[in-house]
Amino acid sequence: MRNGKESDVYSYGVVLLELIAWKRVLDPLFTVDKDMVSWVRSTWDGSEAAIDIIADPGLVDEFIDPTIIQEVIAILLLAMRCASTDPNERPTMRDVVEQLPDVKGQVRIKHK
């Protein structure tokens, strides 16, 4: 990681992934070869089945409402952008802050 800003965005993405998966970075599931970010990347294929694997089971119970699934997926995608291996592909924190409220608004509009 190059400097503080890119590191902060990466770390924020990891925190978002921790919240979605309800797993800690030091979870025994993760190893030197497969950290949380690489686990999510290798598991995520764009399907609802993948989000069922990645997301905390308590959160999955809320997926009866398709709006919630779409919100979680949107935040997952944002988290993955934040945790991009290429610092130049990461959004700025300003972009992240602007996108978070949009996630809920976009999903609500789609399902009205």
C-alpha positions in Angstrom: 0.0 0.0 0.0 1.4 3.4 -1.0 0.2 6.0 1.4 -2.2 6.7 4.1 -5.3 7.6 2.0 -5.2 4.4 -0.1 -4.5 2.3 3.1 -7.4 4.0 4.9 -9.8 3.1 2.0 -8.5 -0.5 1.9 -8.9 -0.8 5.6 -12.5 0.6 5.4 -13.3 -2.0 2.8 -12.0 -4.8 5.0 -14.1 -3.4 7.9 -17.2 -3.5 5.6 -16.4 -7.1 4.7 -16.0 -8.0 8.4 -19.4 -6.5 9.1 -21.1 -8.3 6.2 -19.5 -11.7 6.9 -19.3 -11.2 10.7 -15.9 -12.7 10.6 -12.7 -11.2 11.9 -9.6 -10.8 9.8 -7.9 -13.2 12.2 -10.7 -15.9 11.9 -9.2 -19.4 11.7 -10.9 -19.7 8.3 -8.3 -17.3 6.9 -4.6 -18.3 6.3 -1.5 -16.6 5.1 -2.5 -17.7 1.6 -6.2 -16.7 1.8 -7.1 -13.6 3.8 -10.6 -12.2 4.1 -10.4 -10.1 0.9 -9.1 -13.0 -1.2 -11.7 -15.3 0.3 -14.6 -12.9 -0.6 -13.2 -12.4 -4.1 -12.9 -16.2 -4.7 -16.4 -16.8 -3.3 -18.2 -14.0 -4.9 -19.6 -14.9 -8.4 -22.4 -12.4 -8.5 -25.1 -14.8 -7.4 -27.4 -14.8 -4.4 -26.0 -18.2 -3.5 -22.6 -16.6 -3.1 -23.9 -13.9 -0.8 -25.5 -16.6 1.3 -22.0 -18.1 1.8 -20.3 -14.7 2.4 -22.8 -13.0 4.6 -23.3 -13.7 8.3 -26.1 -16.3 8.8 -28.0 -13.9 11.0 -28.0 -11.4 8.1 -29.0 -14.1 5.6 -32.1 -14.7 7.7 -33.1 -11.1 6.6 -32.8 -12.0 2.9 -36.5 -12.9 2.7 -36.8 -9.2 1.6 -35.1 -8.9 -1.8 -34.4 -5.3 -1.1 -32.1 -6.3 1.7 -30.2 -8.7 -0.5 -29.6 -5.9 -3.0 -28.4 -3.5 -0.3 -26.0 -6.1 1.1 -24.7 -6.9 -2.4 -24.2 -3.2 -3.2 -22.2 -2.7 0.0 -20.2 -5.8 -0.7 -19.3 -4.5 -4.1 -18.3 -1.2 -2.6 -16.2 -3.0 0.0 -14.5 -5.0 -2.7 -13.7 -1.8 -4.7 -12.2 -0.3 -1.5 -10.1 -3.4 -0.9 -8.8 -3.5 -4.5 -5.3 -4.8 -4.8 -4.5 -1.8 -7.1 -4.6 1.4 -5.0 -5.4 3.4 -8.2 -8.7 1.4 -8.6 -9.9 2.2 -5.1 -12.5 5.0 -4.6 -11.6 8.0 -2.5 -13.2 8.1 1.0 -15.3 11.1 -0.3 -16.6 8.8 -3.1 -17.4 6.0 -0.5 -19.2 8.4 1.8 -21.3 9.7 -1.2 -22.0 6.1 -2.4 -23.2 4.7 0.9 -26.4 6.7 1.1 -27.0 6.0 -2.6 -27.0 2.3 -2.0 -30.2 2.4 0.0 -31.8 5.0 -2.3 -31.1 3.0 -5.5 -32.3 -0.2 -4.1 -35.5 1.3 -2.8 -36.3 2.9 -6.1 -35.7 -0.4 -8.0 -38.2 -2.2 -5.8 -41.0 0.3 -5.7 
